[in-house]
Amino acid sequence: MIALIAVFVAALLLAAPLEIEGLALATRTHKIHYVPKINTQKSHDQRMALKSSAASSIENSATIDSQRKLNKFQSRIVKALMVTYIASMCAALPAIPHAILELMNCFDRTLFPVYLLYKTKIIDRVRKEKWSLKVAQFCSRWLMRVFPFASKSIFVNADDEQVKNPEPSIWVCNHISMLDLFFVLALDKKMRGKNRRPIKILYWKGLESNPVTGLMCRMCGFIPVDMADNGNGNANEYDPTSFKQMLKSTKGAIEEGFDIGILPEGQPNPTPENGLQPIFSGAFTLAKMSRRPIKMIALIFEDAKEFSSTFEAVAGHFGAHGKDMPEEELRMWLDGSMWKTELARQAATRITSADDADKEEAKKKKSTEVSARTQAIK
């Protein structure tokens, strides 16, 4: 109960995306790009040219930066409430693990009123899914204010007419983390505009084992794809028996007025800085079947190692000392300059190590030559 009260009050205070003074909860920018459609009837060369043109125009696109700052009083209150929440959860965890699971379910059941209306047949299934989607988007926006890496910028590369009068579309997005779904839901309005159509996203059925994502996906009517978990970076093994049901569900969603979202990589990319993983053709299959254009969303995060190093330094220092690191050092970590310094240090270390190895190799070679000459003289 204490935990829920703390979260509720924190949510009221978090009326703006946060960068808490005294407990910094943001690292480098997470960028989301929305680029124009690719019509499936165009040639391959035309599609490639369009994507190249869209990518090159991103730098000149309008930017929406979500990060603002709480005042000192708000930041202290939020920090105290979040610490209270974490402490109460940790205190309860050893004694009642099953109760914690139920608490997660209860917290997730902000969808319960919609579920009740559906079960009492006051609303139909389609309306239930559309309302649940709005609830999921609201919850995702709130989560973006708590995640420590949710400093983000959005680049929309589309004209006003496309935003004001959106056409039915297949939305394709790359996959860089397990949180992509929450980012896309949270920022949907800013990316696709207030006149956007509701969307159903294809998701890995294994997510249903998580009580939060499982309930959200089912209530929103998202479309499951059954496949074996071979680990990120390894080829997926799809269940062929579920493919027909997936196509049937997708066709039904299209007829009911939903857009379709798909992650054609099929799994989180363990090395997004090295480019995309192999792309499956499902998006083009759906576009051809429904005669809808494909539109792209690009999720970009500069370097996974940068995030982990930044989070370890900032959160680790706070955990060890109960307060933030010195302000100047904190600023350097959050704006990325400290990471550049760290990269330069690592490069210098590698060069020094290589020089030492070369010197050692030269020393051994010289010693061998001296030994050979000595043997020749003897």
C-alpha positions in Angstrom: 0.0 0.0 0.0 2.8 2.4 0.9 4.5 1.6 -2.4 1.3 2.3 -4.4 0.7 5.6 -2.6 4.3 6.6 -3.3 4.0 5.8 -7.0 0.7 7.6 -7.2 2.0 10.8 -5.6 5.2 10.7 -7.7 3.0 10.3 -10.8 1.1 13.5 -9.9 4.4 15.4 -9.5 5.8 14.0 -12.7 3.6 16.2 -14.9 6.7 16.8 -17.1 9.4 14.5 -18.4 12.1 14.6 -15.7 15.7 15.3 -15.1 15.7 15.2 -11.3 18.1 17.5 -9.6 19.8 15.5 -6.8 19.1 12.2 -8.6 19.7 12.4 -12.3 17.5 10.0 -14.3 18.6 10.7 -17.8 21.5 9.7 -20.0 22.2 10.4 -23.7 19.4 11.1 -26.2 17.2 8.2 -27.4 16.2 9.3 -30.9 13.1 8.1 -32.8 12.7 8.9 -36.5 9.5 8.7 -38.5 10.1 8.7 -42.2 7.6 8.8 -45.2 5.9 5.8 -46.7 7.3 3.2 -49.1 4.7 2.0 -51.6 5.1 -1.7 -52.3 4.3 -1.2 -55.9 7.5 0.9 -56.4 10.6 -0.7 -57.7 13.4 -1.8 -55.4 15.7 1.0 -56.6 12.9 3.6 -56.0 12.4 2.2 -52.4 16.1 2.4 -51.7 16.4 5.9 -53.1 13.4 7.0 -50.9 14.9 5.5 -47.8 18.3 7.1 -48.5 16.6 10.5 -49.1 14.6 10.2 -45.9 17.7 9.3 -43.9 19.7 12.2 -45.3 16.8 14.7 -44.5 16.6 13.6 -40.9 19.3 16.1 -39.9 17.2 18.9 -41.2 13.9 17.7 -39.6 12.1 19.4 -36.8 13.1 18.2 -33.4 10.9 17.6 -30.3 13.0 17.3 -27.1 11.0 15.8 -24.2 13.5 16.6 -21.4 12.6 19.4 -19.0 13.7 20.0 -15.4 11.9 19.8 -12.1 12.5 22.4 -9.5 14.5 21.6 -6.3 11.4 21.0 -4.2 9.8 18.7 -6.7 13.0 16.7 -7.3 13.4 16.1 -3.5 9.8 15.0 -3.1 10.0 12.6 -6.1 13.3 11.2 -4.9 11.9 10.6 -1.4 8.8 8.9 -2.8 10.8 6.7 -5.2 13.2 5.6 -2.4 10.1 4.8 -0.3 8.6 2.8 -3.1 11.8 0.8 -3.7 12.4 0.2 0.1 8.8 -1.0 0.7 9.0 -3.3 -2.3 12.3 -4.7 -1.1 11.0 -5.2 2.4 8.0 -7.1 1.2 9.8 -9.2 -1.4 11.4 -11.9 0.9 8.2 -12.5 2.9 5.5 -12.6 0.3 6.8 -13.1 -3.3 3.4 -14.3 -4.5 1.8 -11.1 -3.1 4.3 -9.1 -5.0 3.3 -10.8 -8.2 -0.4 -10.0 -7.4 0.6 -6.4 -6.7 2.2 -6.2 -10.1 -1.0 -7.5 -11.6 -3.1 -5.1 -9.6 -0.9 -2.2 -10.6 -1.2 -3.2 -14.2 -4.9 -3.4 -14.0 -5.5 0.2 -14.7 -7.1 -1.7 -17.6 -9.6 -3.2 -15.2 -12.5 -0.7 -15.9 -12.2 -1.4 -19.6 -12.1 -5.1 -19.0 -15.2 -4.8 -16.8 -17.1 -2.9 -19.4 -16.2 -5.5 -22.0 -17.2 -8.4 -19.8 -20.6 -6.9 -19.0 -21.0 -6.4 -22.8 -21.4 -2.6 -22.4 -18.6 -2.2 -25.1 -17.6 -4.6 -27.8 -14.2 -6.2 -28.4 -13.0 -3.5 -30.9 -13.8 -0.7 -28.6 -12.2 -2.6 -25.7 -9.0 -2.9 -27.7 -9.0 0.8 -28.7 -9.6 2.0 -25.2 -7.0 -0.4 -23.8 -4.5 1.0 -26.3 -5.1 4.5 -25.0 -4.5 3.3 -21.4 -1.4 1.5 -22.5 -0.1 4.6 -24.2 -0.8 6.7 -21.0 1.0 4.1 -18.8 4.0 4.1 -21.3 4.2 7.9 -21.2 4.4 7.7 -17.4 7.1 5.0 -17.5 9.2 7.2 -19.8 9.4 9.7 -17.0 10.9 7.1 -14.7 13.2 5.1 -16.9 16.8 6.4 -16.3 17.5 6.5 -20.1 14.3 8.1 -21.3 15.8 11.3 -22.5 14.6 11.3 -26.1 14.2 13.3 -29.3 11.8 12.8 -32.1 12.5 13.7 -35.8 9.3 13.7 -37.9 10.1 13.7 -41.6 6.6 14.0 -43.0 4.5 16.9 -44.4 1.5 18.4 -42.6 -1.0 16.7 -44.9 0.4 13.2 -44.0 0.1 14.0 -40.3 -3.4 15.7 -40.6 -4.9 13.0 -42.8 -3.0 9.8 -42.2 -3.7 6.9 -44.6 -4.1 3.3 -43.5 -0.5 2.0 -43.2 1.9 -0.8 -42.2 4.4 0.6 -39.7 7.9 -1.0 -39.7 10.4 -0.4 -36.9 13.8 -1.7 -36.0 14.3 -3.5 -32.7 17.1 -2.4 -30.3 15.8 -3.3 -26.9 12.9 -5.0 -25.0 11.6 -1.5 -24.2 10.9 -0.5 -27.8 7.2 -1.3 -27.4 6.9 1.2 -24.5 8.9 3.9 -26.4 6.7 3.6 -29.5 3.4 3.6 -27.5 4.5 6.5 -25.3 5.5 8.7 -28.3 2.9 7.6 -30.7 0.9 10.8 -30.7 4.1 13.0 -31.3 5.2 10.7 -34.1 1.9 10.0 -36.0 -0.2 13.0 -35.0 -3.4 13.4 -33.1 -5.5 12.1 -36.1 -3.6 8.8 -36.1 -5.4 5.5 -36.5 -5.2 2.9 -33.6 -2.5 0.4 -34.1 -2.0 -3.3 -33.4 1.5 -4.5 -33.1 2.9 -8.0 -33.8 4.7 -9.3 -30.8 6.6 -12.4 -29.6 4.2 -14.7 -27.7 6.8 -15.3 -25.1 6.1 -11.8 -23.7 2.9 -13.2 -22.3 4.9 -14.8 -19.5 5.5 -11.3 -18.1 2.4 -10.3 -16.2 2.6 -6.7 -17.2 3.4 -7.0 -21.0 1.2 -10.1 -21.3 -2.0 -8.4 -20.0 -1.3 -5.2 -21.9 -0.8 -7.1 -25.2 -3.9 -9.2 -24.8 -6.1 -6.3 -23.7 -4.9 -4.2 -26.7 -5.5 -7.1 -29.1 -1.9 -7.1 -30.2 -1.1 -10.0 -32.5 1.2 -12.8 -31.1 3.9 -14.5 -33.2 5.0 -17.9 -31.8 8.7 -18.7 -32.1 11.5 -20.3 -30.1 13.7 -18.2 -27.9 17.2 -18.8 -29.4 18.7 -15.7 -27.9 19.4 -12.4 -29.5 21.6 -12.6 -32.6 20.6 -16.1 -33.4 18.1 -17.1 -36.1 14.4 -17.3 -35.1 12.5 -20.6 -35.4 8.8 -19.7 -36.1 6.0 -22.1 -35.4 4.4 -22.6 -38.9 1.1 -23.5 -37.4 0.7 -20.1 -35.8 1.5 -18.2 -39.1 -2.0 -18.7 -40.6 -3.6 -17.5 -37.4 -1.3 -14.5 -37.4 -2.4 -13.6 -41.0 -6.0 -14.1 -40.1 -5.8 -11.8 -37.1 -3.9 -9.2 -39.1 -6.5 -9.2 -41.8 -9.3 -8.8 -39.3 -7.5 -5.9 -37.6 -7.1 -4.2 -40.9 -10.8 -4.6 -41.7 -11.6 -3.1 -38.2 -9.7 0.1 -38.9 -6.3 -0.6 -37.2 -2.9 0.1 -38.6 -0.4 -2.7 -38.2 3.0 -2.4 -36.5 5.8 -4.9 -37.1 9.4 -5.4 -36.0 10.9 -7.2 -39.1 14.2 -8.1 -37.4 12.1 -10.4 -35.2 14.3 -9.9 -32.1 16.3 -7.2 -30.2 19.5 -6.3 -32.1 22.5 -7.0 -29.8 24.7 -4.7 -31.8 22.5 -1.9 -33.3 25.6 0.2 -33.9 26.7 -2.3 -36.5 23.5 -2.0 -38.5 20.3 -4.1 -38.9 20.0 -7.8 -38.5 18.5 -9.9 -41.4 15.1 -8.5 -42.2 12.1 -10.9 -42.6 9.7 -10.2 -45.5 6.5 -10.2 -43.3 6.0 -6.4 -43.6 6.0 -6.6 -47.4 3.7 -9.6 -47.3 1.2 -7.7 -45.1 1.5 -4.6 -47.3 0.9 -6.5 -50.5 -2.0 -8.4 -48.9 -3.7 -5.3 -47.6 -2.6 -2.9 -50.4 -1.3 -0.5 -47.8 1.9 1.5 -47.9 4.8 0.8 -45.6 6.0 3.6 -43.3 9.1 3.4 -41.2 10.1 4.3 -37.7 13.8 4.3 -36.8 14.9 3.8 -33.2 18.5 5.0 -32.6 20.6 4.7 -29.6 24.3 5.7 -30.1 26.1 2.9 -28.1 24.9 0.3 -25.7 28.2 0.3 -23.9 27.9 4.1 -23.4 24.5 3.6 -21.7 25.8 0.8 -19.4 28.9 2.7 -18.5 26.9 5.9 -17.8 24.3 4.2 -15.8 26.9 2.3 -13.8 28.8 5.5 -13.0 25.8 7.7 -12.1 23.5 5.2 -10.4 26.5 3.3 -8.9 27.8 6.5 -7.3 24.4 7.4 -5.9 24.0 3.8 -4.5 27.4 3.9 -2.8 27.2 7.4 -1.4 23.5 8.3 -1.2 24.0 11.4 -3.3 25.0 12.4 -6.8 28.6 12.7 -7.9 30.0 16.3 -8.3 27.8 18.4 -10.6 30.4 18.9 -13.2 31.3 15.2 -13.5 27.6 14.3 -13.5 27.0 16.8 -16.4 29.8 15.3 -18.4 28.4 11.8 -18.0 24.9 12.9 -19.0 26.0 15.0 -22.1 28.3 12.3 -23.3 31.6 14.2 -23.0 32.8 11.8 -20.2 32.2 8.8 -22.5 34.3 10.4 -25.2 37.0 10.9 -22.6 36.7 7.3 -21.6 36.9 6.1 -25.2 40.1 8.3 -25.7 41.6 6.7 -22.5 40.8 3.2 -23.8 42.3 4.0 -27.2 45.4 5.4 -25.5 45.6 2.2 -23.4 45.3 0.0 -26.4 48.1 2.0 -28.2 50.3 1.8 -25.2 49.7 -2.0 -24.9 50.4 -2.4 -28.6 53.6 -0.5 -28.3 54.7 -2.5 -25.2 53.9 -5.7 -27.1 55.9 -4.5 -30.1 58.8 -3.7 -27.9 58.6 -7.0 -26.2 58.5 -8.8 -29.5 61.5 -6.8 -30.8 63.4 -7.6 -27.6 62.7 -11.4 -28.0 63.7 -11.2 -31.7 66.9 -9.5 -30.8 67.6 -12.0 -28.1 67.0 -14.8 -30.6 69.4 -13.3 -33.1 72.1 -12.9 -30.5 71.7 -16.5 -29.4 71.9 -17.6 -33.0 75.1 -15.6 -33.6 76.6 -17.0 -30.4 75.8 -20.5 -31.5 77.4 -19.8 -35.0 80.6 -18.5 -33.4 80.9 -21.6 -31.2 
